[in-house]
Amino acid sequence: MIDLHLHLDGSLSLEDFKFLAERNHIDLGSDFPKNVYVPNDCKSLEEYLERFDLPLSLLQDEMSIAYVTKSLVNRLYDMGYIYVEIRFAPQLHTKKGMSQEDAVISALAGLKSALKGKENFDVNLILCCMRQADYKTNRETVKLAIKYKDQKVVCLDLAGPEAFHTGDFYKELFDEAKDGGANIIIHAGEACGSDEVMRAINLLHAKRIGHGVHLDLTRENIRKVTEDRIAFEFCPTSNLQTTSIPNYEAMPLREFYRYGILVTINSDNMTVSNTDVLKEYRHLFKTFKLTKFEVRHLLMNSLEAAFISPELRFKLTAEMDKKLDNFYNKIIEQ
């Protein structure tokens, strides 16, 4: 129903793959579609990220990006979502000469085209800097997040392999982003521990944390994240696949919930992880026996954490309550 952590390049449909492969004369491989999903024996975040090589090879021109963005937004609407924030790294789409700005403009065109005529539903974009990229490349992404912040680009993110590129190196970039009025999310506490989460909050001005499952629940950390209303974007299945957690039971959902930490439930990558928000809630229901009240509380967390106007939040809350019984019944169907 609501997804705040959804990567564009990790959520192409199989039809998108086939269409773009034919158009761009790219071989999908003899093991397609098996090769678009994370294998059951995935051993790390780095291995997980290898699954993005094929979709990224298909998304190196303006038409392709606009096409898949429109396709994803249409699918989300058909699936019954009411609000989604789609993120992507424009710098990963420049291998054939397209600029980062061209990639952003194309994604916005696809998004706006898909939204026409759809009521009680909205989608915004998040731009990702990459931990392994150089300063100049990331700074261009920062500038684009600032430039388009009033045109449905609602946030700047930092993604990529955090174990090898800690947040200290990005302070100047995210100081600039904050000064330019951009909202900030940081992927942290997925492959690394609690220190990286707090670094993201204290040094990089993060309002939300992508994943963050390894936050140490010390008195000081709990006070900081609850007082500042820092939201955590839990993505259970991908955390399991990257070995960030050993099983669903290891998700610190009850602990975060108990301390009043703003935790949200998301899919991360619908295709790479072969999931969606409904499936994620089903896993958590099976594991934690969530009540309808608790599901509503988690959905309300998502609406509180969403980068939207108070007016839209009020409207979407009414739409969420209208769909809640049906959503919860689908969760408990299993």
LUMNUVEX-38556 format. One record per residue (C-alpha): residue number from 1; residue in one letter; x negated, y, z. Coordinates in pm, 1 decimal, m for minus. Example, Ala and Ser with C-alpha at 12.3 -4.5 7.8 and 13.67 -1.06 7.14 Angstrom:
2
ATOM  sevo  fikol         u         v         w
ATOM     1      A   m1230.0    m450.0     780.0
ATOM     2      S   m1367.0    m106.0     714.0
***
This chain:
334
ATOM  sevo  fikol         u         v         w
ATOM     1      M       0.0       0.0       0.0
ATOM     2      I    m290.5     240.0      79.9
ATOM     3      D    m657.1     192.7     m13.1
ATOM     4      L    m921.6     449.0      79.8
ATOM     5      H   m1225.1     241.7     m21.4
ATOM     6      L   m1195.8     113.5    m378.0
ATOM     7      H   m1478.1     110.6    m634.1
ATOM     8      L   m1384.4     165.5    m997.9
ATOM     9      D   m1658.8     m51.3   m1147.0
ATOM    10      G   m1573.5    m333.9    m907.9
ATOM    11      S   m1206.1    m335.4   m1001.1
ATOM    12      L   m1182.5    m384.1   m1377.3
ATOM    13      S    m910.1    m627.3   m1480.7
ATOM    14      L   m1001.6    m927.5   m1695.1
ATOM    15      E    m811.6    m760.9   m1978.9
ATOM    16      D   m1027.7    m449.9   m1932.8
ATOM    17      F   m1340.7    m664.5   m1961.7
ATOM    18      K   m1221.1    m827.7   m2283.5
ATOM    19      F   m1105.1    m504.7   m2446.9
ATOM    20      L   m1421.6    m310.2   m2367.5
ATOM    21      A   m1653.3    m598.7   m2454.5
ATOM    22      E   m1498.4    m623.2   m2799.6
ATOM    23      R   m1502.2    m248.0   m2847.4
ATOM    24      N   m1864.0    m209.9   m2733.3
ATOM    25      H   m1993.2    m534.2   m2890.5
ATOM    26      I   m2109.8    m674.6   m2557.8
ATOM    27      D   m2120.0   m1045.8   m2481.0
ATOM    28      L   m1935.6   m1127.4   m2158.8
ATOM    29      G   m2134.9   m1447.9   m2115.7
ATOM    30      S   m2046.2   m1813.6   m2145.1
ATOM    31      D   m1934.2   m1828.6   m1781.7
ATOM    32      F   m1681.7   m1543.4   m1806.5
ATOM    33      P   m1466.9   m1481.1   m1604.8
ATOM    34      K   m1649.8   m1668.8   m1329.1
ATOM    35      N   m1942.1   m1428.5   m1359.6
ATOM    36      V   m1734.5   m1124.5   m1257.9
ATOM    37      Y   m1658.2   m1263.3    m911.1
ATOM    38      V   m1895.0   m1289.7    m617.1
ATOM    39      P   m2005.9   m1653.0    m569.0
ATOM    40      N   m1904.3   m1833.0    m252.2
ATOM    41      D   m2269.4   m1874.0    m154.6
ATOM    42      C   m2358.5   m1503.6    m184.2
ATOM    43      K   m2645.6   m1439.7      56.4
ATOM    44      S   m2671.8   m1060.0      87.3
ATOM    45      L   m2543.8    m716.9      m7.6
ATOM    46      E   m2817.8    m696.2    m270.2
ATOM    47      E   m2693.9   m1016.8    m435.9
ATOM    48      Y   m2336.6    m891.2    m411.8
ATOM    49      L   m2434.7    m572.2    m595.6
ATOM    50      E   m2567.8    m776.1    m890.7
ATOM    51      R   m2204.5    m840.3    m988.6
ATOM    52      F   m2180.1    m477.6   m1099.6
ATOM    53      D   m2430.6    m513.7   m1384.1
ATOM    54      L   m2175.0    m644.1   m1635.5
ATOM    55      P   m1895.1    m391.3   m1570.4
ATOM    56      L   m2144.8    m104.7   m1570.0
ATOM    57      S   m2274.3    m214.2   m1910.0
ATOM    58      L   m1919.0    m163.8   m2041.3
ATOM    59      L   m1874.7     183.3   m1890.9
ATOM    60      Q   m2131.0     396.3   m2069.3
ATOM    61      D   m1909.5     627.6   m2275.1
ATOM    62      E   m1624.3     869.3   m2210.9
ATOM    63      M   m1348.2     660.3   m2364.0
ATOM    64      S   m1435.5     350.4   m2163.0
ATOM    65      I   m1433.2     535.0   m1831.1
ATOM    66      A   m1104.6     709.6   m1906.9
ATOM    67      Y    m955.9     377.0   m2017.8
ATOM    68      V   m1046.4     177.8   m1707.5
ATOM    69      T    m946.3     459.2   m1472.0
ATOM    70      K    m605.2     482.3   m1634.8
ATOM    71      S    m574.1     103.4   m1633.7
ATOM    72      L    m658.6      78.9   m1263.3
ATOM    73      V    m420.5     357.7   m1160.5
ATOM    74      N    m138.3     194.9   m1357.8
ATOM    75      R    m205.3    m142.9   m1195.5
ATOM    76      L    m211.3       9.0    m848.2
ATOM    77      Y     124.7     174.7    m908.6
ATOM    78      D     274.6    m150.5   m1039.9
ATOM    79      M     144.7    m331.7    m730.5
ATOM    80      G     333.5     m96.1    m499.8
ATOM    81      Y      54.2     124.7    m368.3
ATOM    82      I     149.9     474.7    m256.0
ATOM    83      Y    m195.7     630.1    m217.7
ATOM    84      V    m549.0     536.0    m327.0
ATOM    85      E    m891.2     698.3    m339.7
ATOM    86      I   m1103.3     553.5    m621.3
ATOM    87      R   m1478.3     602.2    m601.9
ATOM    88      F   m1757.3     569.7    m853.9
ATOM    89      A   m2114.1     687.2    m910.3
ATOM    90      P   m2126.4     903.2   m1226.1
ATOM    91      Q   m2505.7     866.2   m1235.3
ATOM    92      L   m2467.8     494.4   m1314.6
ATOM    93      H   m2287.6     574.8   m1640.4
ATOM    94      T   m2558.7     775.3   m1818.0
ATOM    95      K   m2765.6     495.1   m1976.6
ATOM    96      K   m2646.4     574.3   m2329.7
ATOM    97      G   m2666.8     951.3   m2313.3
ATOM    98      M   m2343.7    1048.5   m2139.4
ATOM    99      S   m2393.7    1310.8   m1869.5
ATOM   100      Q   m2273.4    1272.3   m1513.2
ATOM   101      E   m2027.1    1554.7   m1570.4
ATOM   102      D   m1890.0    1384.4   m1882.5
ATOM   103      A   m1828.6    1073.2   m1672.2
ATOM   104      V   m1641.2    1273.0   m1406.7
ATOM   105      I   m1431.2    1457.4   m1664.2
ATOM   106      S   m1344.7    1126.6   m1832.8
ATOM   107      A   m1239.2     961.3   m1506.6
ATOM   108      L   m1025.4    1262.0   m1419.8
ATOM   109      A    m862.1    1251.6   m1763.1
ATOM   110      G    m772.3     884.9   m1722.9
ATOM   111      L    m644.4     941.7   m1370.3
ATOM   112      K    m428.2    1240.8   m1457.7
ATOM   113      S    m286.1    1067.1   m1763.6
ATOM   114      A    m186.1     762.9   m1557.9
ATOM   115      L     m23.9     972.6   m1283.4
ATOM   116      K     223.0    1143.4   m1519.1
ATOM   117      G     580.0    1052.7   m1432.7
ATOM   118      K     490.9     853.4   m1120.7
ATOM   119      E     669.1     968.3    m804.8
ATOM   120      N     578.7     902.2    m439.6
ATOM   121      F     232.3     792.6    m550.0
ATOM   122      D    m100.9     969.1    m576.3
ATOM   123      V    m464.6     888.0    m649.3
ATOM   124      N    m780.6    1093.4    m601.0
ATOM   125      L   m1148.0    1043.8    m688.5
ATOM   126      I   m1461.9    1015.0    m476.8
ATOM   127      L   m1808.4    1060.5    m628.7
ATOM   128      C   m2096.0     845.3    m502.8
ATOM   129      C   m2459.0     934.2    m465.5
ATOM   130      M   m2682.8     626.2    m464.5
ATOM   131      R   m2941.3     548.9    m198.7
ATOM   132      Q   m3190.8     415.7    m454.0
ATOM   133      A   m3163.2     719.6    m685.9
ATOM   134      D   m3406.4    1010.0    m698.7
ATOM   135      Y   m3334.7    1349.1    m544.5
ATOM   136      K   m3263.7    1527.2    m873.7
ATOM   137      T   m3008.6    1267.9    m984.5
ATOM   138      N   m2826.9    1268.9    m651.5
ATOM   139      R   m2828.4    1648.2    m635.1
ATOM   140      E   m2646.2    1658.6    m967.5
ATOM   141      T   m2376.4    1434.9    m816.9
ATOM   142      V   m2354.0    1665.0    m515.6
ATOM   143      K   m2304.5    1966.7    m739.9
ATOM   144      L   m2028.4    1788.7    m931.0
ATOM   145      A   m1846.5    1695.4    m609.5
ATOM   146      I   m1851.9    2062.7    m512.0
ATOM   147      K   m1754.9    2186.9    m858.9
ATOM   148      Y   m1453.5    1956.8    m892.7
ATOM   149      K   m1341.6    1951.9    m528.0
ATOM   150      D   m1019.5    2131.5    m613.6
ATOM   151      Q    m950.8    1913.8    m918.1
ATOM   152      K    m878.2    1574.7    m751.8
ATOM   153      V   m1239.4    1499.2    m658.1
ATOM   154      V   m1181.9    1491.5    m284.1
ATOM   155      C   m1508.7    1361.3    m141.3
ATOM   156      L   m1877.6    1279.7    m181.3
ATOM   157      D   m2007.1     936.7     m80.0
ATOM   158      L   m2346.3     772.4     m37.2
ATOM   159      A   m2353.4     408.6    m146.8
ATOM   160      G   m2609.9     141.5    m230.1
ATOM   161      P   m2852.2     m79.6     m37.0
ATOM   162      E   m2875.9      94.8     299.9
ATOM   163      A   m3134.4    m147.0     442.3
ATOM   164      F   m3408.7       3.5     223.6
ATOM   165      H   m3296.8     367.9     214.8
ATOM   166      T   m3191.4     508.2     552.0
ATOM   167      G   m2990.0     825.7     591.3
ATOM   168      D   m3282.0    1045.3     703.7
ATOM   169      F   m3387.1    1091.1     342.3
ATOM   170      Y   m3057.4    1252.1     237.8
ATOM   171      K   m3008.5    1523.4     500.1
ATOM   172      E   m3091.5    1812.7     266.8
ATOM   173      L   m2852.2    1682.8       1.0
ATOM   174      F   m2562.0    1640.4     238.9
ATOM   175      D   m2630.3    1971.5     409.0
ATOM   176      E   m2579.9    2123.8      64.5
ATOM   177      A   m2261.4    1922.6      14.0
ATOM   178      K   m2118.8    2034.6     347.9
ATOM   179      D   m2210.3    2397.1     281.8
ATOM   180      G   m2034.7    2367.4     m55.5
ATOM   181      G   m1711.7    2250.6     105.1
ATOM   182      A   m1725.1    1884.4       4.4
ATOM   183      N   m1581.4    1615.9     230.8
ATOM   184      I   m1834.5    1342.8     308.0
ATOM   185      I   m1820.1     963.9     342.7
ATOM   186      I   m2126.4     747.6     401.9
ATOM   187      H   m2156.6     372.4     345.7
ATOM   188      A   m2319.7     265.7     672.9
ATOM   189      G   m2321.6     m13.6     926.1
ATOM   190      E   m2273.1    m280.6     661.4
ATOM   191      A   m2625.2    m408.4     598.3
ATOM   192      C   m2776.8    m207.6     884.0
ATOM   193      G   m2690.1    m151.0    1245.1
ATOM   194      S   m2531.8     111.6    1462.9
ATOM   195      D   m2816.3     362.5    1431.0
ATOM   196      E   m2739.7     409.1    1061.9
ATOM   197      V   m2372.5     472.5    1138.9
ATOM   198      M   m2453.5     742.4    1391.9
ATOM   199      R   m2716.0     888.3    1158.4
ATOM   200      A   m2445.0     922.5     893.4
ATOM   201      I   m2221.2    1107.0    1138.6
ATOM   202      N   m2478.6    1324.2    1315.0
ATOM   203      L   m2718.3    1399.3    1028.0
ATOM   204      L   m2511.2    1366.0     711.6
ATOM   205      H   m2178.4    1512.6     831.3
ATOM   206      A   m1970.1    1203.1     752.4
ATOM   207      K   m1598.1    1235.5     819.1
ATOM   208      R   m1547.5     870.8     730.1
ATOM   209      I   m1772.8     566.5     738.6
ATOM   210      G   m1761.1     304.9     465.7
ATOM   211      H   m1753.6     m27.4     656.1
ATOM   212      G   m1925.9      56.0     986.8
ATOM   213      V   m1857.9    m284.8    1138.4
ATOM   214      H   m2190.5    m284.9    1324.2
ATOM   215      L   m2119.3      23.8    1532.0
ATOM   216      D   m2226.0     m38.9    1891.5
ATOM   217      L   m1928.4      43.8    2111.6
ATOM   218      T   m2121.1     233.4    2374.7
ATOM   219      R   m1947.4     500.2    2580.2
ATOM   220      E   m2132.6     774.3    2390.0
ATOM   221      N   m2051.2     634.9    2043.9
ATOM   222      I   m1685.8     580.3    2130.1
ATOM   223      R   m1657.4     935.4    2261.0
ATOM   224      K   m1818.3    1078.5    1945.6
ATOM   225      V   m1609.9     891.5    1688.9
ATOM   226      T   m1279.5     933.2    1872.9
ATOM   227      E   m1322.0    1303.1    1952.1
ATOM   228      D   m1430.5    1381.5    1595.0
ATOM   229      R   m1163.8    1149.0    1448.2
ATOM   230      I   m1421.1     965.6    1237.7
ATOM   231      A   m1241.5     705.6    1026.5
ATOM   232      F   m1388.4     363.0     954.0
ATOM   233      E   m1309.6     194.0     622.9
ATOM   234      F   m1303.2    m177.5     702.4
ATOM   235      C   m1329.6    m405.5     397.2
ATOM   236      P   m1314.6    m755.1     554.2
ATOM   237      T   m1355.5    m983.3     253.0
ATOM   238      S   m1651.3    m798.1     102.6
ATOM   239      N   m1816.0    m785.1     447.3
ATOM   240      L   m1778.9   m1162.0     464.7
ATOM   241      Q   m1921.7   m1203.5     113.7
ATOM   242      T   m2224.5    m984.0     183.2
ATOM   243      T   m2287.2   m1177.5     508.0
ATOM   244      S   m2234.8    m860.1     708.0
ATOM   245      I   m1999.3   m1072.3     919.7
ATOM   246      P   m1989.2   m1454.1     948.0
ATOM   247      N   m1607.7   m1484.2     942.6
ATOM   248      Y   m1290.4   m1276.9     967.5
ATOM   249      E   m1282.0   m1332.3    1343.2
ATOM   250      A   m1602.1   m1129.2    1367.9
ATOM   251      M   m1433.3    m813.3    1239.2
ATOM   252      P   m1426.2    m578.4    1540.5
ATOM   253      L   m1068.7    m479.0    1461.9
ATOM   254      R    m922.2    m534.9    1807.6
ATOM   255      E   m1211.9    m356.5    1976.0
ATOM   256      F   m1188.0     m49.4    1751.3
ATOM   257      Y    m809.2     m49.1    1786.5
ATOM   258      R    m829.3     m77.4    2165.9
ATOM   259      Y   m1061.4     221.2    2197.9
ATOM   260      G    m848.9     438.8    1971.1
ATOM   261      I   m1103.6     447.8    1688.5
ATOM   262      L    m952.3     541.4    1354.2
ATOM   263      V    m987.6     212.1    1164.5
ATOM   264      T    m841.6     156.0     815.9
ATOM   265      I    m806.4    m155.5     598.4
ATOM   266      N    m930.3    m151.4     238.2
ATOM   267      S   m1031.9    m380.2     m48.1
ATOM   268      D   m1371.0    m239.8    m161.0
ATOM   269      N   m1369.9    m417.0    m499.8
ATOM   270      M   m1052.6    m577.6    m626.1
ATOM   271      T   m1218.5    m786.4    m896.3
ATOM   272      V   m1570.2    m848.7    m765.6
ATOM   273      S   m1427.2    m961.2    m430.5
ATOM   274      N   m1106.3   m1104.5    m583.3
ATOM   275      T    m888.0    m920.1    m335.7
ATOM   276      D    m648.9    m630.5    m275.4
ATOM   277      V    m508.8    m455.3      29.7
ATOM   278      L    m221.0    m701.1      68.0
ATOM   279      K    m467.2    m993.5      74.6
ATOM   280      E    m682.9    m812.2     328.8
ATOM   281      Y    m386.5    m760.7     560.4
ATOM   282      R    m293.0   m1127.0     515.9
ATOM   283      H    m639.3   m1234.8     628.8
ATOM   284      L    m616.8   m1008.2     930.3
ATOM   285      F    m264.6   m1121.8    1014.8
ATOM   286      K    m376.8   m1482.4    1005.7
ATOM   287      T    m677.9   m1401.0    1224.2
ATOM   288      F    m535.7   m1145.9    1468.0
ATOM   289      K    m157.1   m1203.7    1447.6
ATOM   290      L     m87.7    m839.0    1369.5
ATOM   291      T     256.4    m711.9    1459.3
ATOM   292      K     456.6    m485.0    1230.9
ATOM   293      F     385.8    m200.2    1475.5
ATOM   294      E      11.3    m264.1    1444.3
ATOM   295      V      29.5    m276.6    1064.8
ATOM   296      R     212.6      55.1    1064.4
ATOM   297      H     m48.2     199.2    1300.1
ATOM   298      L    m328.4      95.0    1062.8
ATOM   299      L    m143.3     242.3     764.7
ATOM   300      M     m89.1     565.2     957.0
ATOM   301      N    m463.6     570.7    1026.2
ATOM   302      S    m519.8     557.7     650.8
ATOM   303      L    m283.6     847.0     592.2
ATOM   304      E    m449.7    1049.9     867.6
ATOM   305      A    m793.2     981.1     718.0
ATOM   306      A    m688.5    1045.2     356.4
ATOM   307      F    m814.5    1363.9     195.4
ATOM   308      I    m469.5    1503.4     118.7
ATOM   309      S    m255.5    1801.3     211.1
ATOM   310      P     m24.5    1791.8     515.0
ATOM   311      E     270.4    1818.6     278.1
ATOM   312      L     166.4    1510.9      80.6
ATOM   313      R      85.8    1323.5     402.6
ATOM   314      F     439.8    1391.3     528.6
ATOM   315      K     589.0    1276.0     198.0
ATOM   316      L     379.3     958.4     183.3
ATOM   317      T     458.8     874.6     545.4
ATOM   318      A     828.0     867.9     455.1
ATOM   319      E     751.4     647.8     153.7
ATOM   320      M     539.0     415.8     367.6
ATOM   321      D     818.0     371.9     621.7
ATOM   322      K    1062.5     298.3     343.5
ATOM   323      K     837.4      17.5     213.0
ATOM   324      L     708.2    m109.8     548.0
ATOM   325      D     950.0    m398.8     603.1
ATOM   326      N     888.3    m535.6     255.2
ATOM   327      F     510.0    m496.7     292.4
ATOM   328      Y     502.7    m670.7     628.8
ATOM   329      N     720.5    m953.6     501.4
ATOM   330      K     472.0   m1008.2     217.3
ATOM   331      I     187.4   m1013.3     468.7
ATOM   332      I     342.7   m1284.2     684.3
ATOM   333      E     448.4   m1495.1     384.9
ATOM   334      Q      90.6   m1620.2     347.4
***
